[in-house]
Amino acid sequence: MPRTTRHTPGGLVYHALNRANARAKIFLSEGDYQAFEQVLVEAVERVDMRLLAYCVMPSHWHLVLWPRLDNDLSRFMQWLTVTHARRWHTHRHTGGSGHVYQGRFKSFPVQTESYS
């Protein structure tokens, strides 16, 4: 049974992230980073997402996203993580066995208040 979509209002800026399963390294070469960036570009075009910033590290990544419509964030992240995981397995000839990510993505609205 599929998970229910999280309600993510459009018009807010979000910090979204996901980690590799067991904190394993999923980006081992320059080509791995480039392949993820290509999937990221495709996801931005597919969902019409505003990508403000990103950081990709060996075991995880962070994105700053600004969705236009309600639930665009969930649609974007679902397509991004599933597509990346499928291509990752294909590239490594692992036949789709095992999880690439430790779980569902995390996201938090970016706060605009200043801190003292």
C-alpha positions in Angstrom: 0.0 0.0 0.0 1.5 3.4 -1.0 2.2 6.0 1.7 -0.1 8.9 1.9 1.3 12.1 0.4 2.5 14.7 3.0 0.7 18.0 2.8 3.4 20.5 1.7 2.0 23.9 0.9 3.3 25.6 -2.2 4.9 29.1 -1.9 7.1 28.1 1.1 10.9 27.5 0.9 11.9 24.0 2.2 15.2 22.4 3.3 14.9 18.8 2.0 17.4 16.0 2.6 17.9 12.3 2.3 20.6 9.9 3.5 21.9 6.7 2.1 20.9 3.5 3.8 23.2 2.7 6.8 25.0 6.0 6.0 26.8 4.2 3.2 28.5 6.1 0.5 26.4 6.3 -2.6 28.5 8.9 -4.4 31.9 7.3 -5.0 33.1 9.0 -8.2 32.7 12.3 -10.1 30.4 10.3 -12.4 28.1 9.5 -9.5 27.7 13.1 -8.6 27.1 14.1 -12.3 24.5 11.3 -12.6 22.6 12.6 -9.5 22.8 16.2 -10.8 21.3 15.0 -14.2 18.4 13.4 -12.3 18.0 16.6 -10.3 17.8 18.7 -13.5 15.2 16.3 -14.9 13.1 16.5 -11.7 13.2 20.3 -11.7 11.9 20.4 -15.3 9.3 17.7 -14.7 7.7 19.3 -11.7 8.6 22.9 -12.5 10.4 23.2 -9.1 12.5 26.2 -8.1 15.9 24.8 -6.9 17.6 27.5 -4.9 20.6 25.6 -3.6 22.0 22.1 -3.2 24.8 20.2 -1.6 25.7 16.6 -2.4 28.0 14.7 -0.1 29.3 11.1 -0.3 26.4 9.7 1.9 23.6 12.2 1.6 22.3 15.4 0.0 20.5 18.7 0.9 18.3 20.8 -1.3 16.7 24.2 -0.8 13.4 24.1 -2.8 10.6 26.6 -3.4 7.6 24.7 -4.8 4.9 26.7 -6.6 1.9 24.5 -5.8 0.6 22.5 -2.9 2.2 19.0 -2.8 4.7 19.8 -5.5 7.5 19.1 -3.0 6.3 15.6 -2.4 5.8 14.9 -6.1 9.3 16.2 -6.8 11.0 14.3 -4.0 9.3 11.1 -4.9 10.3 11.2 -8.5 13.8 12.3 -7.7 14.5 9.6 -5.1 12.9 6.7 -7.0 14.5 7.7 -10.3 17.9 8.1 -8.7 17.7 4.8 -6.9 16.6 2.9 -10.0 19.5 4.4 -12.1 22.0 3.8 -9.2 21.0 0.1 -9.2 21.1 -0.2 -13.0 24.6 1.4 -13.1 25.9 -1.0 -10.5 24.1 -4.1 -11.9 22.5 -4.8 -8.6 19.1 -5.5 -10.1 17.2 -3.2 -7.8 18.0 -5.3 -4.7 18.2 -3.4 -1.4 17.5 0.2 -0.4 19.6 3.1 -1.6 18.0 5.5 0.9 17.5 4.9 4.6 13.9 6.0 4.4 11.6 8.7 3.2 13.0 12.2 2.6 12.9 14.8 5.4 11.9 18.4 4.8 11.5 21.5 6.9 10.1 24.9 6.0 12.9 27.5 6.1 12.3 30.0 8.8 12.8 33.7 8.0 13.0 35.0 11.6 16.4 36.2 12.7 18.1 34.7 15.6 19.7 36.7 18.5 
